[in-house]
Amino acid sequence: MSQAREENSHCLKICVHGAKGLMKQDIFGLSDPYLVVYQEVFERDQDIADIETTNIIGKTDTQKKTLNPTWNEKIETEVDQDNEVIIFDVFDENRITRDDFLGRVAIPLSNLGNEDISEKSFELGKKCDDTNVSGNLILSFAFVSKLEREISRQKCWLIDTVHRYRLENQIQILTNEACVDIMEINMEFNDEETDYFSFDDERKTLKSVNFLTKVQLVRRLLKFLFETSDISEDDTTKLSAWFHKVLEENLDLVPGILSKLGLSDPQFLIPDNLNIKCFKTEQQMFPKYVVMFRTLILPRFKSKRSLRRFLNDWAETNQEHVNEEKDKTCEQGHDNNGRTIFINHNSKSVHYEEEEEDVKDEGNVTKTVSFQLRRNISLIDPTLWEGDDDDF
């Protein structure tokens, strides 16, 4: 593209609303009209009627049996306002014979100026002297700056990313819940900032740098929200339910998990206060907690059992920790079968001791398995969980 053409290049939005009073073509006094839109180059001294139409930029559906069709077809195209013309040709669709020509509107873009045109009526003209035409086209035109078009494009990228990765909760936290719908957020470029994203509360505006590609925006947005771009698109509803169910059934895990996450209040772990995501790859073996967006990122799990085993190991609920707690808060006793048990009055849980073969040391070691028998508090509303544990 030449420098002169580049300077005169704009984005043009066209809306073909419909037509009124078209020529009758069918034997029943009606037509089956459709419209084709062309964008062609022409010289100022050239007759528009002599322009060969080859570059189609839009086509409407066929409206059956009407002389007043409504299309509301929207077209967006990059144009050279000084050297191009937009041509609208209307045809009557025929099943067997060639489609009949119903009229043409040709608009040199230099005649539009810079003002938007809304639902203006343009009279249909002939393509040659031996054609009969009648009626008008209803059209709208709007020129959009390159900056506005780029912002619009990147907002579409943002919306698609939020929906694909299910980031609605994180976006609401980012905007201080000022915008419950991502569509309500305005965007603007701020290349002077060092941060890739920031949010202006007063203006409800998300500021970002001008990303060159959608892939770049996706990676930077994920890294901004989670400090890593290794985030899966998976729906984590089931994983979240498993996580909270495991905590509900194993309250002794809560202190260890809180410690790992750097938290002190168990209220941070209830469903309303904790978002769950999972890593995309298997390289990340340890959970990651993002304080700002109250999001816990976990490895992928195929069952609740595997998640429970993982959380037990991660929270370091090992034999030494259990023995230490038993010395302080446990009472030794026996169950109805005569097995030794340790009753923890703080966590309201019962611990059994079982002998298990340890391959590494080639000897018998004691492994403690915790069974939750009763509890006074619940970290999750039981109505949020349905299903049998044996299914997982």
N, C-alpha and C positions, 0 to 999 in steps of 0.2 A: 504494500500500500504506500503510495507517495505521501510526502509530507503534507502537501496541500489537501489531499483527500483525508488524511488522518485528522487534520485540524477541523474539517467539516463533518467528521463522523459523529453520529449520535445513535442512541438507542430509541427506536420508535415503537410505541405500543399502539396497536390498531384494534378496535372492536367493531366487528360487523354486526350491528344489531338486527337488521332485517331489511325488507323491501316492501314497498307499497305500490299497488296498481300495476302489476306486471301484465305483459301481453298474454292473451289467451292463446293456447296452442293445442290443447286436447279437444277432442270432439265433444266433450261434455262442458266445454267452456272454462276449463281450469288448466293448471300446469303443475309440473313436479319440479320446482326450481332448486338449483344449487348454485354455489358461487365459487369461483377460483380466483385467487389473488396472486399477482405476479409482481416481481421487483426487477426493473430493467434499467439499464444505463441509456441515457439519451443526450444528444447535443441540443443546445439552446435553439439552433436554427432548424432542427429536425421536426418533421410532422409526427405527432404522437401516433396517428393512425398507421404510420409506416413501420412502427416498432414491432419486431417479431417477439412474441411472448413465449419464452422458453423457461424462465427461472421462476418456478412455482414456490411460493412461500407459505401458502395456506389453501385449504379447501374445506367447505362446509358440508354438512350432511344434506341429503335431499329431503325437502319437505313435500309431502304428498298432497296433491289436489288442493292447491291454494294459489292465490295471486298476491297474497300478503304474508310471505314467509317470515318467521322469526328464527334467527340463527344464534345470535350472541356469541359468535366465534371470536376468540382473542388470539392475536398474533403479535409476537415480539421479534424485532429484527434490527440488525445494525445497518444504518443507512448513511449514504453520502448525500447530504441535503442539497448540494448544488448541482449534482449531476445524475440524479436518479428520479424515476417516476414509479408510482404504485398504480397498478391497473387491476380493476375489479371487473370480471366478466361473469355474467349471469346466464345460465343455460337451463333448458327444460330437458329433463332426463327422459329418454325413450328406451324401451326394452329392445326393439329390433332395429329401427332406423337410427341415423346419426342424431345426436342431441341437438336441439334447436337453440339458436342464439337468441337471448332475450334482452341484451343490452350491455353497455360498458360504461364505466366511470374511470377516467384516467386523471391522476392528480400528480403533477410535478411537485416534488417535495419543496422546491424553492418557493412555491406559492403558499405554503402553509405558515411560514414565519416561525416564530418561537412560542406562540401562544397555543395552549391546548384547545382542541375543538371537541365539543361534547354533543353527540347525537344530532349531527347536522344532516340535512337532506340534500343529496346530490342527484341531479336528474340523469337518468340513463340515456346514453347516446348510441348512435349507430356505429358499426364497424365499417360498413360500406353503404352505398346509396340504396341498394336493393333490399335492405332489411327493414322491417317494421318493428319498432320498439316503443315501449311506454313504461312509465313508472319512475320511482325514485329509490335510491339506496340510503339507508340511515347508518352513518358512520361516526366514529369517534377517533381522535388522534391525540396522542400525548408524547412529547419528547422527554426522555429521561437522561440525566447526565450519567457519565460513566461511573462516577462515584456512587450515585444512588443505585445504579444497576449492580455494582459490585457488592454493596451492602446488602441488597436484596438477595443476591445469589448466596452470600455467606450466611445470611439468616436462614435460608432454606437448608443449608448444610448443617447449621446448628440445630434446627428443629428436628431434622432427620436423625442426627446423632443422639439427641436427648431421647427420642422415641426408641431408637434401635437399642441403646444401652440402658434404657429405663432409668433415666437420671432425673426424673421429675422431683424427687425428694431433695436431691442435692441442689438443684437449681432454686428450689423454694428457700432452702437455707441460705444460699448465696445472696438471694434478693431480699432476705429478711422477711420472706413470705409476702412481699409486696405484690408479687405477680403469681397468681395461682395457675396461670396458663402461660406456657412459653410463647404463645402467639402475642401476648400483651407486651413482651419485652422489645424495646427499641434497641437498635445496634448502631454503633458508630466506630470509626477507626481512630485509633490513638497511637500512632507509631512512635511517638515521643516517649511513651511509658516503657519501662523495662519489663513490667509484668505483661504476660500474654493476655490476661483477662482482668477486668476490674468492673465493679458495679456502682453506678451513681444512683443512690436511693431516691433522691429528690426527683430526678428526671426519669426514673425507671429505665435506665439506659445501660446496656452492657457494652463496655468499651473493650475493643480487642485490636490487635495488630491486623494488618491486611495479609491474610494467608493466601499463598499462591495456589494451593490445591486443597481439596476436601480432606485427603488423607492427612495433610499437615494440620488442619484444624482439629480433626478427630484426636490425633495423638496429643496435641498440646492441651486440648480441653480435658482429656482424661488425666494427663499428668498434672494439670492445674487442680483438678478436683481430688485426685487420689495419690498424687506424688509418684505415680507410675502409669504408664500407658498399657500395662499388661492386665487389662480388664476384659472379662468375657461379656458377650452379649446375652448370656443365658438368663432366663427368668429364675430368680433366686427365691421365689415365694416358698417353694417346698424346703429349700435349704434353710431359710429363716425359721420356718415352722419346726424343723428338726432341731435346730440350735436351741430354740427356746424350750422345746419339750425336753431336751437332754438336761438343761439347767433346772427345769422344774422337777425332774426325777432325781437329780443328783446335786442337791444344794451344796454339798461339800466341795463341788468344783468352783463355786462362785468366787470365794476369796482368791484362789489361785489365778483365775481368769482376770479378775479385777486387777490383781497385782501385775499380771503380764501386760494389760492394756494401760497401766499407769492411772487407774481410776480407783476411787474409794467408795463411791455410793452405788449400791446395787441397782438403784433406779436407772442408771445409765444402760442397764442390760435389758430393760423391759422393751417389748416390741415397738411401742410408740417412740422410744428414744434411741433406737438402734437400727441403722440400715445395714443390710447384709449384701455384699457383692462377692464375686469369686474371681480368682485369677484365670487368665486365658490359657497360660501355659502351665506345665507341671514343674517348671524350674523353681517356682516360689513354694517352698515347703512350710513356711511359717506365716501365721496370720499377721495382718497389718491393720492397725487402727488409725483412722484419720480423724483427729479430734474436731477440726473445724466443721466437717460435714457429718460427724457422728456415724461414721461408716466403718464397719469391720469387714475386711477383705479376707476370705478364706480360700484354701485350696478346694478343688472340686471333690465331692463325695457322691458315691452311688447309693448309699444307704445311711439310715440313721445310726446303725450299729457302728459303721466305720467312722462316722463323725464322733460318736461317743468315745471310741477308743482313742481317736486322735486328741480330743479335748482332755482326756485323762492324762495322756502322756505330756501334752503341751502344758497343762496346768501343774505338772509335776506332782500329781497325787500318788507318789510312790510309797514304798514300804516305810522309808525313814520318816516321811512326813506323817503317815498314819500312826506309826509307833509313838512319835512325839505327841501327837494329839491324844492318843490313848492314855499316855502317862498323865496328861493334864485333866482331861474331861471325860475319860471313858471308865465305865464300870464293867468288869468281867462277869460273864454268866454263861448259862447254857440254854440252848433252845429245847424244844420238845423231843428232838432226836438225840440229844446229848452232845451236840456239837458246841465247841467253845465259841462264844460271841462276845463282842465288845460293844456296849451300848453308849453311844455318844449323845449326851444330854443337850449339848449345844446345837448340833445339826439335826437332832432327832433322827439319827440313822443307826443302823446296826451293821457291824463289820464281822465277816466270817474269815477264818483262816483256812487255807487249803494248801496241801502239799503239791508241788509241781516240779517236774524234772527240768533242770537247767542244763542245756546241752553244752554251753560254753565252759562252765565250771565242772561239769560232769559230777554234780552232786545235787542233793536235795536242798532247795531253798524255799523260803516261805514267801508266797505272794498273797497279798491281801486283796480281796474282791469286795467292793462296797455295794450293799443292796439297800435301796431306800424303802423303808417300810411305812413311815408315816411322816407328816410334815405339818407345820402350823401356818406357813405362808406359801404363796405361789407367785412365781415370777411371770406367769402367763395366764391369761384368761382361758380356762379349760374349753370354752366354746370355740376358741380359735383353732383347736386341734381336733381333727377327726381321723379315725382309722385305727387299725390294730397294729401294735408294735411288730407283730409277727410278719406284717407285710413288707417290712423294710429290712 
